[in-house]
Amino acid sequence: MATFKYVAKDMASKVQNGTMDADDRNELVRKLKDQGLYLVEYKDITKQAMNQYRLKYKELANYSREVGTMLASGLSLIRTFSIMVRREDNKKIKKIYENIYVKLQQGYTLSYAMEAQGVAFPNLMIQMYRAGEASGSMDKTALIMADQYTKDHRIKGKTKSAMTYPIILIIVTILVLLIVYLMVLPSFFDIFKNVDLPLITQINIGISHFIQDYWYYLILIFAFLIVGFMAALKIKKVRFKVDKLKTKMPLFGKLMITIYTSRFARTLCSLYTSGMSIVNALNIAKTTIGNVYIESQFDSAIKKIRNGETLSQSLKDIDGFDVKLTSSIYVGEESGRLETMLTNLADDFDFEAEQASERMVTLIQPIMIIFLAVVICLIIISVLLPIYTLYNNVGNM
């Protein structure tokens, strides 16, 4: 459905302007005619009408919690959003709420109103609300989403906090190297003029000269590498290979697998407990994993389910998930408690994902420290060796 800006006239030839949602021009004409208006001109403003602000995890959690709480207390959707609009201070979020409020007054469903806001809401959330509308459990669905995005926000916050130290260490390493190559080593150039320099010293002096004379090339090369890498990731084959490599890397591969499994288990749990069918739940859950290599294997798994195989059987051949996933799902299927098992599994993998993130950061920190120590030691050696040679030459005179 598109959004049109229109100019119309009534029976008295009075001009009226406005916007209206319709599938095409014919439907727009029909809707205006029902209101006693006749279309004069129109313009498709669908892209302009769509909101370009993407709600963050914390904002999504607050949104769902407010909706779920007020619906559970007996308030209507229109009344709920009327309150949310008045309470919201953030102008961008307030605009989104106002747009949804208008759509609801026009008779549209909440899921459609959310979808019409462009990138504001993730597809998972829209589909979950749509399932809640179909099952008549909108309040429960909203509260489930509130819990999910609260957990996402907490995990992201912990990872961000844990990564602060490694980032500071990287910045310090770069600054130390720049000081050494631009200020410390150049002071020894005159001393080393008449000395046979060892290879390691020649290399470091060469690096120092290069940074001094061609620093702008380094900036261009660095920028080109970043832009080139980002562009390469947009190519499907490259992204596929990079995502596959993420699951195969020594040490980090296992940690990434835990994180991917956690995302999938939590999303599948939310979708399945909301009453959505397994096939539809898998089609949505696969898009939230964040790895196209794993996502590409789901077509085969969904086909197996349609052919009568169980969920655990269909998922067991997917490369990139923790083996605990299918084993736990199998137990849930056999005991007839799949919904409970998925809930417990999601909580378990949430905890493991947090631990995996902390272990990843714990591995990065010593690697960076060792790298910095090795580089500084090599530079010190490259300076001390020719000084030692000069000392011997003076002693032999």
N, C-alpha and C positions, 0 to 999 in steps of 0.2 A: 504494500500500500504506500502511496506517495502523498506528500503534503503540497497543496497548491495554494498560491496566493491569487485571489481573483478580484475582478471588478464586475459587478452585476447591477442590474436595474430592476426595480419592481414595476407594478402595473401603472404607477403614476410617474414613471421615468426618473424616479429618484435613485441616484447612484449610491451603491453600498460597496465597501471594501472589506475584505476579510481573508481568512485562511481556512482551509478545509482538507480533511483527509479523504482520499478516494483512490480506487485502483487505477482509473484512467480518466480521460476527458469526459467520456460518455456518462460515467457514474457521477462525476462532478456536476454535469448538466442536470442529471436526474435529481440529485440531492438539492440543488439550488431551486429546481422547479417545484419540489415538494414544499419549499419555503416561500413560494410565490415570487421567485427571482429568476432572471434570465441572464445567462452568462454573456459578458461583453468581451472580456479578455482574461487570460490567466497565465500563470508562470509556475513551473515546477520548482519549488524551493526545498525539496526533501533534504538535500545535503546541508543547506543553510540552516534548516530547522533542527537538524540533529546536533546534539550536544557533543562537544569535542573534549570535555573534561572527563577523565577516567577516575572513578572513585577508588580510593585506596582501601586496603583490607580493613583498617579500623573504621573507616566511613561506611563501608558495606555492612560491617557487623552492627554498627549503631543504627543504620537504616533498618535492617532486618529485625533487630531487637525492638525498636519502636513500633514497627508494623505488627509484629507478632504479639507484643504485649497489649497493644490497644485493641487489636482484633479479638484477642482472648477475653478481654474485659467487656466485649459486647458492642464496641463502637463500629460503625460502618466504615468502609474504605474511604469514602469521600470525607467523612468527619475526621478520620485518622490523618489524612493528608492536609486537611485544613489546619489541624493543630501543628503538624510537622512543619508546614510552611511558615507559620507564625513563630515557631520556636527556633528555627535555623538562623544562625548568624552569618555563616559562610555564604557569600553572594553566589558563587558558582553552584554550590549544592542547593541553595534556596531556589535558584532558577530551574534546576532539575525537578525539584519537588513541585514547583508551580506548574511546570509542563505536564507532569503526571496528573496533578489535580485537575487540570483542564481536560485532559484525555478521559479521566474517569467521569467527569461531568457530562462528557459527550457520549458516554455509554460504552466505552472501550474497557476491556479487561485490564487488570494491573500488569500482567505479563506483556501485553501488547504495548501499554503505555511505557513500560521500562525499555522495551526493545526499540521504541521510537526515539529514545534518548541517545542514539548513536553508540559511542564507545563507553558511556557512563557505567553500564552494568555488564559483567561478564556473561557469556552465553550460558554457563552452568547455572548461574543464579536465575536467569530468565526461564530456563527449562524447568528448574525446580519449582518456581512459582506457578508455572503453567500446569505442572503435575499436581500441585496443591489445589489449584482452582478446579481441576477435573475431579479430584477426590473429595473436595469439600473440606480440606484440612489446611487452609491457608495459614492459620495462626501457628500450627505445629511446624509447618514447612518453614515459615519465616524464622522461628526460633532455632530450628535445626541449622539454617544458614547462618544465623548469628553466632552460634557455637563454632561452626566451621571456620568462618572468617576471623573469629577471635583467636582461634588456634593458629591460623595462617599468619596473623599479625604478630603473635607471640614468637613463633618460630623465626619469622623474618627479622624481628627485632633482636632476638638473641644472636642470630647469624651476623647481623649488621654490627652489633656491639663487639662480638668476638673478632670480627675482621678489622676492627679499628687499629689494634696493635700491629698486625702485619702490614697494613697500609702505611702507618707511621714509620715502620721499620724500612719499608721500600723507599719512602721519601728520604729518610735519613741516609740510606745507602747511596742514593743518587747524589745527594748534596755532598757527602763525604768524598765520593769519587771525583766530583767536579772540582772541589777545593784542592784535592791532591793533584789532579792533572792540570789545573789552571793556575795554581798558586805555589804549591810545594815543589813539584818536579822542575818547573822552569827555572827556579833559583839554583838548580844544580847544573844547568846546561853549560855555563861557562867553565865550571870546574872540570867537567867531563870531556872538554874539547880534545885534549891530547892524550886521552886514555883509550885503550882497546876495550870497548864495552862488551860485556856478555850479551847473549841474544835476548835474555829477558829484559835487560835494561834498554836495549835498542827498541824492543817492541813497545815498552811503556812510554819511552820518549816519542816514538812515532805516533802513539795514540794521543799524547799530550799536544803535539804539533797539529795533528789533524783536528782536534777539538777547538784549538785556538784559531786555526785558519779557516776551518770549514764548518763551524758550528751551525750555520744556517742550513747546510746540507743534512745534518743530523736531524734537525727539526722537521725538514721536509720528508726525510726517509721515515721517521717515526710516524708522522701524520699519514703518509702514504700506506704504511703497513696497517695502521688501524682502520683506515677507510677501506683498504683492499680486503682486509679480513672480514669486516662487516658486510661488504658487498658480496664476498664469496659465500658467506653464510646464507644469503638469500637464494643461492643456487641450490636446487633440491638435492642434487647428487652430492654436493660438497657438505651440505647440512646433514644429510643422511650418514655420511662417513664420519663426520665429526661427532655426531650423537652416538654412533656405534662405538667409536673410540672411547667415549666417556665411560661406557660400561665395561671396557676391557683394560683400562689403565691399572697398573700395579698400585696397590694401596687405595688410591682415590676411586677406582672403579667400583669397589665393594661399597664404599660410602655413598656414591652416587646412586647405586642400585637400591640401597635402603631408602634414600630420599624419594626416588621415583615410585617405589612400592608404597611408601607412606601416602603420597599424593593420590595415587590410584585407589588405595584401600579406603581412604577417608571420603573421596568423592563418590565411589561406588556405594559406600555405606549410606551416605546422605540421599542418593538417588533411589536406592532400593527401599529404604525405610519410608520414603515419601509415597510409595505405592507404584513407582514406575516399573515397567517391564524390564527384564534383564537385558534384552537386546537394545532397547532405547537407552538404558543406563550405561551400557558399555560404549555405545556410539558417542555419548557425551563425555563419559569419564576418560576415554582415550585421549581426548583433546586437551585435558588438564595436566597430563603427565609432564609435558615439556621436553619430550624426546621423540623425534620423528621416526627414529629406528624402531623403538618399541611400538609406537602408534601404528606403523605400517604392518605390524603382525596381527592386528586385531580383526582385519577382514576375514582371515582364516578362522579365528576363534569364534566370531559371530556366526559364520557359516556352519560351524560344528554344532553350535547351540540350536540353530534352526533345524539341523538334521537330527536333533533329539539327544545330543550329548549333554552331560552335566556341565555346570559352570567350572568346576575344578578340572575336569578333563579338557575343556576347551582352552583353559589358561595355562596348562602345565607346559606346553611347548613354546610359550612366549619367552624369548631370550631378553633378559634385562630386569626380571623381577626376582625378588628373594624367594627361595623355594618354600619358605614358611607360608607364603601366601596361599598357594594351592592346597597345601596340606591342611591348613586351618579351615579353608572353605569346604574341603572334602568332609571334615569332621562335622561342620555345621549342616551340610546336606544330609549326611547319614543320620544325624540325631534329630533332624527336623527343626533345628534352631539356627537356620542360616542368618536370619536378621540379627539375632543376638550375637552370633559369632562374628559377623561383619562389624558390628559396633565395637566389640572387644578388640577385634583385629585392628581397626582404625586407631583406637586409643593406644594400643601396643606399638604400632608402627609410628605414631606421632612421637612417642617417647624415644623410640630408636632413632628417628630422624633428627631429633634434637641432639641426641648423643653423637650421632654421625657427624653433624655439623660441628660440634665441639671438637671431635677427634680430627676433623679435617683442618681446623684452625690450629690445633695443637701440633699437627705435622708441618704446617706451613711455617710456623714461628722458628723452630730450630733450623729448618732448611735455609731460611733467609739469614739467620745469624751466622751459620756456617759459611754461606756464600760470601757475606761481608767480611768475615774473618780471613777467609782464603785470599780474597782479592787484596785486602790490606797487607797481608803477609807477603804476597808476591811483589807488591809495590815496595815494601820495606827492603826485601831481599834485592830487588833491582837497584835500589839506591846504595845499600851497604856493600854490595860486591865491588863496584868501581871505587868506592871510598877505601875499601880494604886494599885494593890494587894500588891506589895512590899512596897509601901509607907504606906499603912494602917498597914501592919505588923510592920514596923519600928515605927509608931506612937503609937502602942499599947504596945510596949516594955517599 
